[in-house]
């Protein structure tokens, strides 16, 4: 069973992964804007949704509320 203290310990890998997720989220967001400008709405919305998920994951990893393993 997971120890309560272990749940709030953030490792270096988690912090590095948070940065990677944030960078991917920004790229997905920029891509979704380009697709939207080209009137490719379903694809734009899909990538926007992906960028939001990755941004949330980055925040959770940064706050030690999610773990990479």
C-alpha angles and dihedrals in degrees: 000000000000114000113231091232091051090056091064100043110107119203129207090251090058093051092048090047090051089058091048092051091048091051092048090048091054092049092049090049093051090047091051090053091053092049090049091052088053089052092246091139103167091050092045092052092047092053091044089055090048091051091052092051091050092047091052091048090051091051093047091049091048091051091046091241092122132039130217095224 
